[in-house]
Structure formats: C-alpha cells, structure tokens
C-alpha cells in the first residue's frame, strides 16, 4: 500500500504517556547535569598580588595598543603611559619574581605531571562522565520501554532522505517520512533543546549537547589552564615591540573636536 492511501491515527495516550514524558525528562536531565557540573568544578586557586599585577600590566598594555587608532587618551598622556610601560617591560618591573638576573638559569619547561595539570585532566574526565552517562541511560530507557513507537507527525513535507533520520527503529518502507519514531524524537530533542537551555540557564551552560560530540576528556590537559606557568618576561618583550609599532597608528579621538562640532551645526564651512 502506498503512503498516500493510508491514514495513520495515533492514540492520544501516546502523546500523554510517551511524547510529553520523553521531552520533559530530557529537559530535566539537561538542567540537572548542568548543576552537577557546576558542583564538580573546583574553585579557582587564589593568586598572589604580584602575579595579579603581572597579568594586569600585560592587559593594560594590550588595551592601550588596541585603542591606539581611536584613543581616548590625549597625546601627552598616551605617550607617557606607553613609554612607562615599555621601560617597565624592559626592566622587568612588573615580573612577580622581580627583574631577571643575568646569570639566572633558564626556566624549566612545564612538567606534564604537574598536579595542576592533573587536576585539570581529572576535572575534564568528570565533566565528560556527567555528560555521557545520562545520555546512555536515556537512550537505554527509550529503547527498552518505547521501542517501535510512532510519536508525532511533522506538519511540513520532507524528502525521503530524512526517513532514516526520523524513523529510527521502525522498518516500514511505506510509512510517510513525516512520522517520527521515539528514538528519533530523542535525537531531535538532544540537539534541539540547546536553545531552551540557553534561555533557562544562560549562554554559558553545561547542558549544551553540541559540545558533547566534540569535547575530549583530555582536552583540559593540553589546554593552558588559568594558573599554568607562562614566561611573562618573553611576553613583555613582545608587547614592548607591539607598543612601539602602535605609536605609529596613534590617533586621538578628540583631535579638532571643536571644529567638527561647529561644522556639524553649520557654524563653519565644510572642510
């Protein structure tokens, strides 16, 4: 029989006892795992005032350089701040360990077995377990109790290429492609509820399912952690060169502001 001559009617109890429960459980599981991930996150380690000053000096220079093309600072202030930062970077004034000594040995490379790196790797593995285990339990629950159920019919036409995606677990070649099986409804919710999670939990939430497919439990070990050691002496030298380059791009946003205001209101002829 062709799909055009067959009408399929669903029992309303399928909507009440299968469709709605699957959707509601997936929403609640996503919210629950978000808060579990938040509870598993370790508090950031407290940094010393010298380390904070070292980081803030680099950020201050980057902000000054990024706004050089339309700088709010007048020329005398911009030149004074730029020269002060350049001299401090060369002398090592802002380094947390003080200015470098000429006979000091080179800094040792970071230890891959450092406790901070191991803590980051363990935190990534715990987060991945919280992400993966609920999804495996949900898929097993749907396969055990609702295997072969047809839940809903989409209100718009689709091509036959969507049949394998929307009717997983149902081997019926004559069924209209718009009918959705229980397992396919799970996958649609798995990727389609991310917008709802962002609305409820905010954009930076741990219930986003799109990150589950690409994240690795060992990614935190390779990425630079916030407290990972960095050679600020080299960073300061590079930033000093960038400051000197940005001085050639400097332009004060308030230059000739009086003439521009008068021209805007027609008090002066156009330039």
Secondary structure as the mmCIF struct_conf table of DSSP 4:
data_model
#
loop_
_struct_conf.conf_type_id
_struct_conf.id
_struct_conf.beg_label_comp_id
_struct_conf.beg_label_asym_id
_struct_conf.beg_label_seq_id
_struct_conf.end_label_comp_id
_struct_conf.end_label_asym_id
_struct_conf.end_label_seq_id
TURN_TY1_P TURN_TY1_P1 UNK A 3 UNK A 4
BEND BEND1 UNK A 5 UNK A 5
HELX_RH_AL_P HELX_RH_AL_P1 UNK A 12 UNK A 14
HELX_RH_PI_P HELX_RH_PI_P1 UNK A 15 UNK A 19
HELX_RH_AL_P HELX_RH_AL_P2 UNK A 20 UNK A 40
BEND BEND2 UNK A 41 UNK A 41
HELX_LH_PP_P HELX_LH_PP_P1 UNK A 42 UNK A 48
HELX_RH_AL_P HELX_RH_AL_P3 UNK A 49 UNK A 66
TURN_TY1_P TURN_TY1_P2 UNK A 67 UNK A 67
BEND BEND3 UNK A 68 UNK A 68
TURN_TY1_P TURN_TY1_P3 UNK A 69 UNK A 70
STRN STRN1 UNK A 71 UNK A 71
BEND BEND4 UNK A 72 UNK A 73
HELX_RH_AL_P HELX_RH_AL_P4 UNK A 75 UNK A 91
TURN_TY1_P TURN_TY1_P4 UNK A 92 UNK A 94
TURN_TY1_P TURN_TY1_P5 UNK A 96 UNK A 97
BEND BEND5 UNK A 99 UNK A 99
HELX_LH_PP_P HELX_LH_PP_P2 UNK A 100 UNK A 101
TURN_TY1_P TURN_TY1_P6 UNK A 102 UNK A 103
HELX_LH_PP_P HELX_LH_PP_P3 UNK A 104 UNK A 111
TURN_TY1_P TURN_TY1_P7 UNK A 112 UNK A 113
HELX_RH_AL_P HELX_RH_AL_P5 UNK A 115 UNK A 145
BEND BEND6 UNK A 146 UNK A 146
TURN_TY1_P TURN_TY1_P8 UNK A 147 UNK A 148
STRN STRN2 UNK A 150 UNK A 153
BEND BEND7 UNK A 155 UNK A 156
HELX_RH_3T_P HELX_RH_3T_P1 UNK A 160 UNK A 162
HELX_RH_AL_P HELX_RH_AL_P6 UNK A 163 UNK A 166
TURN_TY1_P TURN_TY1_P9 UNK A 168 UNK A 169
TURN_TY1_P TURN_TY1_P10 UNK A 173 UNK A 174
BEND BEND8 UNK A 175 UNK A 175
TURN_TY1_P TURN_TY1_P11 UNK A 177 UNK A 178
STRN STRN3 UNK A 179 UNK A 181
HELX_RH_AL_P HELX_RH_AL_P7 UNK A 182 UNK A 192
TURN_TY1_P TURN_TY1_P12 UNK A 193 UNK A 193
HELX_RH_AL_P HELX_RH_AL_P8 UNK A 194 UNK A 201
BEND BEND9 UNK A 203 UNK A 204
BEND BEND10 UNK A 206 UNK A 206
HELX_RH_3T_P HELX_RH_3T_P2 UNK A 209 UNK A 211
TURN_TY1_P TURN_TY1_P13 UNK A 212 UNK A 214
TURN_TY1_P TURN_TY1_P14 UNK A 217 UNK A 218
HELX_RH_AL_P HELX_RH_AL_P9 UNK A 219 UNK A 222
BEND BEND11 UNK A 223 UNK A 223
HELX_LH_PP_P HELX_LH_PP_P4 UNK A 224 UNK A 225
TURN_TY1_P TURN_TY1_P15 UNK A 226 UNK A 227
HELX_RH_AL_P HELX_RH_AL_P10 UNK A 232 UNK A 247
TURN_TY1_P TURN_TY1_P16 UNK A 248 UNK A 249
STRN STRN4 UNK A 252 UNK A 252
TURN_TY1_P TURN_TY1_P17 UNK A 253 UNK A 256
HELX_RH_AL_P HELX_RH_AL_P11 UNK A 257 UNK A 264
TURN_TY1_P TURN_TY1_P18 UNK A 265 UNK A 266
BEND BEND12 UNK A 267 UNK A 268
#
